[in-house]
Amino acid sequence: MSATPNPYRRRRRSTRFLAAAAGVATVGALVAAMPASAGETGKKKPGHQKPGRYQDVQLLSFNDLHGNLEPPAGSSGRVTELQPDGTSKTIDAGGVEYLATHLRQAREGSKYTVTAAGGDMVGASPLISGLFHDEPTIEALNKLDLDVTSVGNHEFDEGAKELGRLQKGGCHPTDGCYVKGKKFKGADFPYLAANVLDEKTKKPILKPYWVWKKNGVKVGFIGVTLEDTPGVVSAEGVKGLKFKDEVETINKYAKELEKQGVKSVVALIHEGGLPASAAYNYDCDSPGAGDGISGPIVDIAKNITPKVDALVTGHTHAAYACTINDPSGKPRMVTSAASFGRLYTDTTLTYDRWTGDIARTSVASANHVVTRTVPKATDMTELITKWNTLAAPIGNKPIGYISGDISNVGTESPIGDLIADAQLAYGKELDPETDLALMNPGGIRAPLTYAAKGAEGDGVVTYAEGFTVQPFANTVNLQNFTGAQLVQVLKEQVTGVNAASPKVLQVSSGLTYTLDLTKTGADRVVADSVKLNGAAIDPAATYRVATNSFLAGGGDGFTTLGQGTGDLVGDDDLAALEKYLLANSSATDPIVPPAANRIAIVK
């Protein structure tokens, strides 16, 4: 994410298959008859019990926590559940006080249990974690007894050195120690980065794999992030690093583990899929294995060696427990637990002591809701209270007023319009010739909710809430583009790397066009519909465009945005939002949620 000529510097603001607990469960379609000895059984002898051939290992997993220690607001804190009659309902979910309770309850009675994660534990975090460089989240994960995680793209938001500090400990090089007399100790669990190499040494920057062992049972974990991490992270964050192909890397280390006598392998992959339904308990194996899921993980799963027995995935923030055939045609479980700690996955891996491998026909998996109806874990409450106390002087400051929820849901969202308008207003302060603003949807992490979170009162937007929406500290940049380039930018939303999963930019007031999703490729953008303040875009004219520094560097596949001229770098994007809210709202005249009607969408 660099804005030329001034490079953007990324900184952060200072088992068992359980059937109950959370409603209807999604069960993998791999269950087959197993010998009666599944579990730890055997013929009794005086003084001890000999383990049987088959041992069930409980694998609990989650992904994309993003530092959400407190229950996420609005739709980010809910999941959809399909009902037996075909209807659906939403359930409030998430918050580490509840996640801890659910995980601890799930582990009860399981002697063989391991907890793993699929990356993006930190990064794009709310103020309680982001303000402190995500040390609070690492502390929470330690208390959750997380055993292992892969890195995700957001683990590189502050660069490899900072990731290394989160792993090994030590106080922040600039901000120091946050708790007097206490040095940050780092993660108790290993971060795995098998496909992230140091360009100089050609070796992984962190461990490529880790082996869980108990009473002769061995399960290896290989961790990778998506190969395209440089396309979704600032250039500064991935400087000096090379990201290798996920399949090639996993296959390489699966062979290495086998040579070490580890034949049971789970891949932790920070890349994911898109199920046909948003419901967490949707059966994506109906009508056939993997038929209900699309996206990058499908091809990855089909090509990963059969030596790997299950895939824990992430990145897309979707929920699924599907089977996708491996290269030999054998079904293999692929799971993801949505995001923000709203779900956890419970997978049973039946280990064959005779072969040292997983009896894969017995693998069963289900996603469970982290409901808020269970008791809060007191140690997590204490942790949240401690960090909130430190953050309060900054976080509780009011920065605006709203008359209702400003949602982040939809191809064009109300919060996206608000942010684009704020950046346009700030751009005009920097240069009155600024014409429009564009905002990437991935940079918008949460809605603004009308209901008060604390004591601030309904409708009051606090700095902490604004930070949760825009936590990246991107700068607002101005660049010049021709009208032809501007139309090309809109086409890049639905072509190239964004063809399969469009990234629709949020647009400022005055820019309108039609997006026809019934068509394919660049034709989805109806070129002659693109207008600014009612006038057709002139291909030869020059337009002054405000974006954040990530887009200005060509991020998210918008290569044309990296070719602008006349660069001017302003303050950070949250400051622009704060300034806009303070200038355009008051307690008696709050901002009304935008209508989100600038892009005409044909479906």
TORMARTI-66374 format. One line per 10 residues: number of its first residue (from 0); their letters; for each residue x, y, z of C-alpha. Coordinates in Angstrom, 3 decimals, always signed. Layout:
NUM) A) X Y Z | ...
// end
This chain:
0) MSATPNPYRR) +0.000 +0.000 +0.000 | +2.427 +2.742 -0.944 | +1.404 +6.070 -2.339 | +3.956 +7.506 -4.715 | +6.154 +9.428 -4.371 | +5.757 +9.380 -0.601 | +5.847 +5.703 +0.471 | +3.094 +4.762 +2.838 | +4.408 +3.473 +6.117 | +2.059 +1.054 +7.749
10) RRRSTRFLAA) +1.576 +2.050 +11.332 | -1.042 +1.225 +13.883 | -2.712 +3.711 +16.131 | -1.294 +4.032 +19.701 | -12.765 -34.487 +18.846 | -15.522 -34.941 +19.569 | -18.410 -33.949 +17.407 | -20.553 -32.015 +19.912 | -24.184 -31.870 +19.039 | -25.596 -29.338 +21.444
20) AAGVATVGAL) -24.359 -26.008 +22.800 | -25.325 -23.815 +19.890 | -28.279 -25.042 +17.922 | -28.379 -26.931 +14.659 | -25.006 -28.317 +13.566 | -23.502 -28.805 +10.139 | -22.145 -32.343 +9.915 | -19.542 -33.397 +7.381 | -20.653 -36.151 +5.087 | -17.765 -38.437 +5.855
30) VAAMPASAGE) -19.126 -40.468 +8.734 | -18.737 -44.180 +8.126 | -18.906 -47.260 +10.282 | -15.882 -47.486 +12.525 | -14.632 -50.368 +14.657 | -16.171 -50.433 +18.110 | -12.730 -49.664 +19.506 | -12.856 -46.003 +18.397 | -11.850 -44.011 +21.445 | -9.328 -45.060 +24.040
40) TGKKKPGHQK) -10.321 -48.641 +24.721 | -8.594 -51.983 +25.147 | -8.399 -55.104 +27.227 | -7.922 -54.300 +30.866 | -4.794 -55.483 +32.635 | -3.905 -55.092 +36.280 | -2.881 -51.507 +37.048 | -3.471 -49.978 +33.650 | -5.595 -49.898 +30.518 | -4.014 -50.524 +27.135
50) PGRYQDVQLL) -5.007 -47.989 +24.456 | -7.138 -49.371 +21.649 | -6.292 -49.069 +17.985 | -8.423 -45.998 +17.319 | -8.218 -42.756 +19.281 | -10.542 -39.812 +18.714 | -8.744 -36.470 +18.711 | -10.851 -33.357 +19.161 | -9.757 -30.464 +16.934 | -11.284 -27.129 +17.921
60) SFNDLHGNLE) -10.625 -24.302 +15.472 | -11.502 -20.731 +14.569 | -10.152 -18.020 +12.277 | -10.151 -14.297 +11.508 | -10.587 -13.069 +15.075 | -9.130 -9.659 +14.137 | -8.688 -8.600 +17.746 | -12.420 -8.664 +18.472 | -12.153 -9.175 +22.210 | -15.515 -7.570 +22.920
70) PPAGSSGRVT) -18.737 -8.687 +21.203 | -18.736 -7.167 +17.685 | -21.358 -4.535 +16.919 | -24.288 -4.799 +14.502 | -24.290 -7.477 +11.821 | -20.622 -8.193 +12.562 | -21.817 -9.693 +15.840 | -24.545 -11.948 +14.487 | -24.760 -15.250 +12.603 | -27.566 -16.702 +10.510
80) ELQPDGTSKT) -28.986 -20.101 +11.395 | -31.178 -22.240 +9.128 | -34.227 -23.699 +10.861 | -35.751 -27.154 +10.235 | -38.738 -25.549 +8.484 | -36.474 -23.773 +5.975 | -36.665 -20.346 +7.566 | -33.674 -18.631 +9.142 | -32.973 -16.567 +12.214 | -30.081 -14.471 +13.454
90) IDAGGVEYLA) -28.224 -15.093 +16.694 | -26.041 -12.634 +18.599 | -22.553 -14.109 +18.738 | -18.937 -13.406 +19.599 | -16.771 -11.919 +22.333 | -13.830 -13.684 +23.937 | -15.563 -13.856 +27.321 | -18.052 -16.197 +25.664 | -15.595 -17.872 +23.276 | -13.473 -18.925 +26.233
100) THLRQAREGS) -16.476 -20.458 +27.982 | -17.600 -22.334 +24.871 | -14.130 -23.725 +24.163 | -13.636 -24.790 +27.763 | -17.013 -26.501 +27.832 | -16.265 -28.226 +24.513 | -13.013 -29.615 +25.893 | -14.651 -31.162 +28.967 | -14.251 -34.924 +28.910 | -11.869 -34.896 +25.947
110) KYTVTAAGGD) -8.453 -36.204 +26.921 | -7.115 -35.694 +23.408 | -7.935 -32.144 +22.338 | -6.017 -29.541 +20.355 | -7.026 -25.979 +19.427 | -5.857 -24.398 +16.167 | -6.558 -21.232 +14.196 | -6.502 -20.203 +10.548 | -4.834 -16.795 +10.689 | -5.756 -13.109 +11.037
120) MVGASPLISG) -5.899 -13.353 +14.801 | -4.695 -9.755 +14.852 | -4.848 -6.781 +12.503 | -7.779 -4.534 +11.558 | -8.597 -4.735 +15.251 | -10.901 -2.581 +17.384 | -9.330 +0.099 +19.578 | -9.018 -2.091 +22.685 | -6.480 -4.224 +20.817 | -5.307 -2.098 +17.882
130) LFHDEPTIEA) -4.261 +0.838 +20.053 | -1.798 -1.461 +21.809 | -0.397 -3.196 +18.726 | -2.598 -6.240 +19.440 | -0.835 -7.273 +22.624 | -4.251 -7.667 +24.322 | -5.343 -10.193 +21.690 | -2.199 -12.272 +22.091 | -2.800 -12.294 +25.848 | -6.389 -13.433 +25.263
140) LNKLDLDVTS) -5.301 -16.211 +22.877 | -2.824 -17.426 +25.468 | -5.652 -17.643 +27.995 | -7.811 -19.459 +25.419 | -5.118 -22.171 +25.304 | -4.652 -21.802 +21.570 | -2.092 -24.423 +20.525 | -1.142 -23.234 +17.042 | -2.162 -20.863 +14.237 | -1.151 -20.037 +10.708
150) VGNHEFDEGA) -0.290 -16.470 +9.841 | -2.823 -14.500 +7.830 | -2.351 -11.460 +5.648 | -3.191 -9.108 +8.538 | -0.384 -10.514 +10.651 | +1.826 -8.497 +8.258 | +0.042 -5.161 +8.689 | +2.969 -3.858 +10.738 | +5.651 -5.937 +9.034 | +7.600 -9.087 +9.771
160) KELGRLQKGG) +9.565 -7.584 +12.674 | +6.401 -6.713 +14.554 | +4.995 -10.176 +13.860 | +8.193 -11.588 +15.312 | +7.684 -9.465 +18.435 | +4.142 -10.775 +18.864 | +5.585 -14.302 +18.691 | +8.629 -13.857 +20.886 | +7.648 -10.969 +23.165 | +9.269 -7.684 +24.121
170) CHPTDGCYVK) +7.907 -4.168 +24.363 | +7.051 -2.137 +21.278 | +10.136 -0.402 +19.810 | +8.359 +2.969 +19.630 | +5.520 +2.898 +22.152 | +7.334 +0.841 +24.771 | +5.609 -1.171 +27.492 | +1.954 -0.450 +28.178 | +1.711 -1.939 +31.661 | +4.228 -0.468 +34.083
180) GKKFKGADFP) +6.867 -2.943 +35.112 | +5.543 -5.700 +32.835 | +7.246 -6.777 +29.652 | +5.025 -8.253 +26.934 | +5.819 -11.971 +26.895 | +4.519 -12.840 +23.426 | +2.482 -15.800 +22.189 | +2.526 -19.116 +24.030 | +1.571 -20.789 +20.750 | +3.571 -20.996 +17.498
190) YLAANVLDEK) +2.662 -18.896 +14.480 | +3.276 -20.992 +11.352 | +4.425 -19.346 +8.118 | +5.551 -22.154 +5.822 | +5.102 -20.172 +2.598 | +6.504 -16.839 +3.815 | +10.209 -16.662 +3.025 | +12.892 -14.142 +3.802 | +14.066 -12.943 +0.371 | +17.696 -13.060 +1.492
200) TKKPILKPYW) +17.853 -16.390 +3.320 | +15.129 -18.117 +1.254 | +13.887 -19.690 +4.497 | +10.525 -19.350 +6.280 | +10.462 -16.387 +8.647 | +8.706 -18.506 +11.295 | +8.192 -22.226 +11.846 | +6.637 -23.980 +8.826 | +4.983 -26.709 +10.888 | +4.370 -27.945 +14.420
210) VWKKNGVKVG) +3.574 -31.399 +15.797 | +1.055 -32.044 +18.565 | +1.831 -35.164 +20.602 | +0.076 -37.063 +23.361 | +0.535 -40.659 +24.491 | +1.944 -41.763 +21.169 | -0.613 -39.848 +19.094 | +1.027 -37.375 +16.695 | -0.705 -34.809 +14.490 | +1.292 -32.369 +12.375
220) FIGVTLEDTP) +0.090 -28.853 +11.513 | +1.351 -26.917 +8.479 | +0.480 -23.208 +8.335 | +0.321 -20.966 +5.248 | -1.232 -17.662 +4.252 | -2.612 -16.787 +0.848 | +0.025 -16.379 -1.860 | -1.515 -13.030 -2.826 | -0.802 -11.467 +0.585 | +1.305 -8.714 -1.078
230) GVVSAEGVKG) -1.816 -7.701 -3.029 | -3.855 -7.082 +0.117 | -1.231 -5.685 +2.498 | +0.839 -2.513 +2.358 | +4.126 -2.755 +0.473 | +5.957 -1.786 +3.655 | +4.329 -4.665 +5.554 | +5.688 -7.329 +3.186 | +9.014 -5.695 +2.390 | +11.795 -8.267 +2.084
240) LKFKDEVETI) +9.378 -11.204 +1.994 | +8.403 -13.719 -0.675 | +5.078 -15.569 -0.573 | +5.051 -19.026 -2.145 | +2.215 -21.099 -3.621 | +0.006 -22.632 -0.935 | -0.350 -26.091 -2.504 | +3.314 -26.450 -3.394 | +4.339 -25.466 +0.127 | +1.906 -27.727 +1.960
250) NKYAKELEKQ) +2.808 -30.707 -0.215 | +6.497 -30.108 +0.455 | +6.131 -30.080 +4.224 | +3.648 -32.967 +4.283 | +6.425 -35.075 +2.762 | +8.885 -33.778 +5.329 | +6.529 -34.635 +8.184 | +6.022 -38.120 +6.777 | +9.790 -38.642 +6.756 | +9.740 -37.748 +10.451
260) GVKSVVALIH) +7.093 -40.375 +11.108 | +4.154 -37.973 +11.275 | +1.423 -39.298 +8.987 | -1.559 -37.407 +10.409 | -1.513 -33.858 +9.054 | -3.817 -30.826 +9.240 | -3.225 -27.791 +7.007 | -4.009 -24.356 +8.434 | -4.623 -22.187 +5.380 | -5.426 -18.493 +5.427
270) EGGLPASAAY) -7.397 -18.666 +2.220 | -11.007 -19.644 +1.889 | -14.192 -20.263 +0.021 | -17.678 -18.894 -0.478 | -20.562 -21.198 +0.447 | -23.846 -20.867 -1.413 | -25.586 -19.834 +1.811 | -24.553 -17.399 +4.536 | -26.077 -19.650 +7.213 | -23.408 -21.206 +9.419
280) NYDCDSPGAG) -25.205 -24.575 +9.428 | -25.798 -24.767 +5.664 | -25.068 -28.252 +4.320 | -22.585 -27.451 +1.579 | -22.187 -31.153 +0.776 | -25.692 -31.288 -0.636 | -26.223 -32.404 -3.375 | -22.597 -33.539 -3.677 | -19.229 -33.198 -1.993 | -18.188 -29.560 -2.121
290) DGISGPIVDI) -20.966 -28.593 -4.560 | -22.141 -25.821 -2.292 | -18.847 -23.963 -2.074 | -16.799 -21.943 -4.549 | -13.736 -19.727 -4.352 | -9.963 -20.203 -4.160 | -10.025 -22.925 -1.505 | -11.731 -25.365 -3.896 | -8.788 -25.607 -6.308 | -6.335 -25.544 -3.422
300) AKNITPKVDA) -8.104 -28.425 -1.675 | -8.300 -30.462 -4.879 | -4.535 -30.266 -5.340 | -3.151 -30.669 -1.828 | -1.601 -34.096 -1.338 | -3.781 -36.839 +0.167 | -1.183 -36.998 +2.949 | -3.084 -34.062 +4.494 | -6.195 -35.198 +6.364 | -8.137 -31.972 +6.983
310) LVTGHTHAAY) -7.992 -28.274 +6.089 | -8.755 -25.434 +8.504 | -9.216 -22.311 +6.405 | -10.105 -18.614 +6.675 | -9.794 -15.194 +5.007 | -13.251 -15.039 +3.409 | -15.014 -14.711 +6.796 | -17.468 -17.391 +5.678 | -18.775 -20.375 +7.637 | -18.629 -23.892 +6.234
320) ACTINDPSGK) -17.837 -27.498 +7.017 | -17.583 -29.146 +3.601 | -15.922 -32.108 +2.008 | -13.856 -31.548 -1.137 | -12.171 -34.452 -2.878 | -8.387 -34.671 -2.705 | -6.306 -35.556 -5.816 | -7.025 -39.266 -5.289 | -10.774 -38.626 -5.316 | -11.169 -39.220 -1.590
330) PRMVTSAASF) -13.365 -36.755 +0.367 | -11.524 -34.472 +2.798 | -12.955 -32.070 +5.378 | -12.529 -28.330 +4.771 | -13.762 -25.927 +7.457 | -14.024 -22.234 +8.304 | -15.613 -20.610 +11.360 | -16.704 -17.251 +9.885 | -14.900 -14.417 +11.726 | -14.631 -12.228 +14.829
340) GRLYTDTTLT) -14.968 -15.161 +17.235 | -18.646 -15.743 +16.398 | -18.191 -19.466 +15.722 | -15.822 -22.280 +16.517 | -15.478 -25.575 +14.648 | -15.425 -28.949 +16.410 | -13.844 -31.692 +14.293 | -13.258 -35.304 +15.251 | -10.072 -36.846 +13.856 | -9.915 -40.587 +14.459
350) YDRWTGDIAR) -6.281 -41.575 +14.812 | -5.221 -45.112 +13.906 | -2.430 -46.138 +16.269 | -1.454 -49.029 +13.990 | -0.805 -46.831 +10.955 | -0.149 -43.466 +12.608 | -2.649 -41.914 +10.217 | -6.146 -40.477 +10.431 | -8.936 -42.880 +9.481 | -10.352 -40.212 +7.246
360) TSVASANHVV) -13.692 -41.879 +6.571 | -14.547 -41.140 +10.196 | -13.836 -37.403 +10.129 | -16.866 -35.399 +11.265 | -17.079 -31.643 +11.708 | -19.562 -28.987 +12.777 | -19.607 -25.244 +13.363 | -21.026 -24.027 +16.672 | -22.244 -20.571 +17.624 | -20.392 -18.636 +20.305
370) TRTVPKATDM) -23.644 -17.594 +21.938 | -23.790 -14.877 +24.568 | -26.146 -16.888 +26.751 | -23.362 -18.749 +28.582 | -21.518 -17.358 +31.614 | -18.677 -14.971 +30.839 | -15.161 -16.231 +31.504 | -13.985 -14.089 +34.412 | -10.337 -14.081 +33.337 | -11.361 -12.604 +29.986
380) TELITKWNTL) -13.560 -10.012 +31.678 | -10.568 -8.960 +33.767 | -8.377 -8.736 +30.662 | -10.920 -6.597 +28.796 | -11.388 -4.318 +31.806 | -7.644 -3.802 +32.135 | -7.117 -2.785 +28.508 | -10.327 -0.749 +28.286 | -9.188 +1.270 +31.271 | -5.964 +2.106 +29.445
390) AAPIGNKPIG) -7.800 +2.934 +26.217 | -10.664 +4.926 +27.755 | -9.121 +8.427 +27.687 | -8.766 +8.156 +23.906 | -11.610 +5.832 +23.024 | -14.465 +7.522 +24.861 | -14.097 +10.869 +23.094 | -17.257 +11.730 +21.068 | -16.558 +12.457 +17.396 | -20.078 +12.689 +15.958
400) YISGDISNVG) -23.767 +11.882 +16.086 | -25.977 +9.593 +13.982 | -29.751 +9.173 +13.800 | -29.694 +5.423 +13.182 | -27.500 +2.436 +12.406 | -25.128 +3.045 +9.488 | -24.679 -0.429 +8.040 | -21.655 -1.970 +6.354 | -23.800 -4.547 +4.529 | -24.429 -4.525 +0.790
410) TESPIGDLIA) -22.570 -4.127 -2.482 | -22.808 -0.396 -1.804 | -23.162 +0.210 +1.920 | -24.318 +3.278 +3.868 | -21.065 +3.367 +5.840 | -19.115 +3.108 +2.575 | -20.922 +6.169 +1.228 | -20.279 +8.061 +4.470 | -16.550 +7.306 +4.419 | -16.233 +8.232 +0.736
420) DAQLAYGKEL) -18.035 +11.524 +1.416 | -15.702 +12.219 +4.329 | -12.656 +11.625 +2.151 | -14.062 +13.820 -0.608 | -14.659 +16.639 +1.897 | -11.147 +16.261 +3.284 | -9.724 +16.071 -0.252 | -11.389 +19.390 -1.083 | -9.673 +20.923 +1.964 | -6.334 +19.756 +0.604
430) DPETDLALMN) -7.176 +20.773 -2.960 | -10.472 +22.456 -3.946 | -10.189 +20.791 -7.378 | -10.855 +17.336 -5.875 | -13.739 +15.730 -7.797 | -14.549 +12.436 -6.119 | -13.447 +9.783 -3.644 | -13.200 +5.995 -3.823 | -13.011 +3.645 -0.816 | -12.117 -0.058 -0.788
440) PGGIRAPLTY) -14.743 -2.229 +0.934 | -12.120 -4.307 +2.740 | -10.969 -1.198 +4.592 | -14.373 -0.876 +6.257 | -14.356 -3.242 +9.204 | -17.638 -2.570 +11.021 | -20.866 -0.560 +10.993 | -21.712 +2.418 +13.179 | -24.551 +1.506 +15.519 | -27.056 +3.889 +17.057
450) AAKGAEGDGV) -27.332 +2.087 +20.396 | -24.791 +3.213 +22.960 | -21.974 +0.792 +23.641 | -21.045 +2.423 +26.941 | -22.129 +5.526 +28.837 | -21.874 +7.890 +25.857 | -25.594 +7.780 +25.017 | -27.521 +6.540 +21.970 | -26.484 +8.045 +18.651 | -23.082 +9.198 +19.874
460) VTYAEGFTVQ) -20.114 +8.032 +17.794 | -16.982 +7.635 +19.895 | -13.401 +7.596 +18.696 | -13.245 +3.894 +19.627 | -16.225 +3.165 +17.374 | -14.673 +5.118 +14.514 | -11.399 +3.258 +15.031 | -13.238 -0.069 +14.799 | -14.622 +1.013 +11.416 | -11.284 +2.268 +10.035
470) PFANTVNLQN) -8.367 +0.799 +12.000 | -5.624 +0.787 +9.358 | -4.233 +4.331 +9.638 | -4.119 +4.752 +5.874 | -3.484 +8.271 +4.666 | -5.905 +10.094 +2.364 | -4.132 +10.626 -0.970 | -5.031 +12.746 -3.973 | -4.126 +11.759 -7.541 | -5.025 +12.814 -11.075
480) FTGAQLVQVL) -6.579 +10.354 -13.540 | -8.066 +10.675 -16.993 | -11.717 +9.842 -17.458 | -10.663 +6.730 -19.369 | -8.524 +5.643 -16.422 | -11.389 +6.272 -14.013 | -13.689 +3.993 -16.015 | -10.899 +1.394 -16.127 | -10.675 +1.535 -12.319 | -14.373 +0.705 -12.106
490) KEQVTGVNAA) -13.844 -2.209 -14.511 | -11.043 -3.536 -12.314 | -13.678 -4.087 -9.625 | -14.993 -7.039 -11.630 | -12.038 -8.196 -13.748 | -8.546 -9.586 -13.206 | -7.983 -10.794 -9.664 | -11.434 -9.448 -8.742 | -13.348 -11.308 -11.469 | -14.459 -14.229 -9.319
500) SPKVLQVSSG) -15.110 -12.156 -6.198 | -15.832 -8.527 -7.156 | -14.490 -5.758 -4.940 | -16.943 -2.926 -5.455 | -15.490 +0.427 -4.457 | -17.596 +2.732 -2.329 | -18.154 +6.064 -4.087 | -18.655 +9.645 -2.952 | -21.756 +11.704 -3.614 | -22.074 +12.781 -7.238
510) LTYTLDLTKT) -20.495 +9.710 -8.839 | -23.122 +7.362 -10.286 | -23.088 +4.361 -12.620 | -24.759 +1.035 -13.347 | -23.255 -2.312 -12.370 | -24.891 -5.137 -14.318 | -24.059 -8.363 -12.506 | -25.976 -10.434 -15.061 | -23.099 -9.863 -17.481 | -19.490 -11.051 -17.296
520) GADRVVADSV) -16.093 -9.384 -17.085 | -15.661 -5.684 -17.794 | -19.120 -5.558 -19.400 | -20.572 -5.607 -15.895 | -19.673 -1.925 -15.667 | -22.003 -0.079 -18.051 | -19.430 +2.405 -19.382 | -21.784 +5.065 -20.710 | -23.641 +5.130 -17.376 | -20.665 +6.531 -15.456
530) KLNGAAIDPA) -21.456 +10.130 -14.550 | -20.151 +12.793 -12.188 | -22.744 +15.246 -10.927 | -25.008 +14.194 -13.798 | -22.456 +14.734 -16.566 | -20.948 +11.819 -18.495 | -17.314 +11.091 -17.747 | -15.077 +12.610 -20.420 | -12.391 +10.028 -21.328 | -9.875 +12.782 -22.135
540) ATYRVATNSF) -10.562 +15.040 -19.144 | -8.546 +14.996 -15.904 | -10.220 +14.171 -12.593 | -8.769 +14.688 -9.112 | -9.499 +11.576 -7.037 | -9.187 +10.970 -3.289 | -8.393 +7.438 -2.130 | -6.619 +5.909 +0.830 | -2.926 +5.095 +0.551 | -3.597 +1.381 +0.117
550) LAGGGDGFTT) -5.610 +1.983 -3.054 | -3.223 +4.693 -4.197 | -0.535 +2.034 -4.234 | -2.607 -0.231 -6.486 | -3.868 -2.491 -3.692 | -6.711 -5.009 -4.054 | -5.965 -5.456 -7.759 | -6.633 -1.808 -8.703 | -3.439 -1.415 -10.691 | -4.685 +1.713 -12.474
560) LGQGTGDLVG) -4.978 +3.512 -9.134 | -1.238 +2.994 -8.757 | -0.636 +5.016 -11.958 | -2.007 +8.392 -10.881 | -0.102 +11.663 -11.130 | +0.077 +14.817 -9.048 | +0.193 +12.946 -5.756 | -0.644 +14.774 -2.562 | -0.576 +12.912 +0.760 | -2.814 +14.064 +3.593
570) DDDLAALEKY) -3.681 +12.974 +7.128 | -4.995 +9.527 +8.035 | -8.419 +8.340 +7.018 | -9.884 +8.147 +10.528 | -8.953 +11.777 +11.095 | -10.835 +12.614 +7.892 | -13.917 +10.729 +9.115 | -13.697 +12.364 +12.532 | -13.446 +15.835 +10.980 | -16.432 +15.141 +8.715
580) LLANSSATDP) -18.619 +13.867 +11.555 | -17.763 +16.821 +13.795 | -18.482 +19.303 +10.989 | -21.731 +17.738 +9.817 | -23.486 +16.436 +12.919 | -24.567 +17.489 +16.379 | -26.696 +16.068 +19.172 | -29.718 +17.968 +17.825 | -28.905 +17.448 +14.137 | -27.360 +13.986 +13.703
590) IVPPAANRIA) -26.239 +12.488 +10.415 | -28.931 +10.442 +8.697 | -27.696 +7.093 +7.305 | -26.939 +7.493 +3.565 | -29.351 +5.813 +1.170 | -26.640 +3.801 -0.635 | -28.202 +4.513 -4.048 | -25.241 +5.788 -6.053 | -24.565 +2.508 -7.839 | -27.505 +1.061 -9.753
600) IVK) -27.106 -2.696 -9.407 | -28.717 -5.100 -11.879 | -28.886 -8.719 -10.694
// end
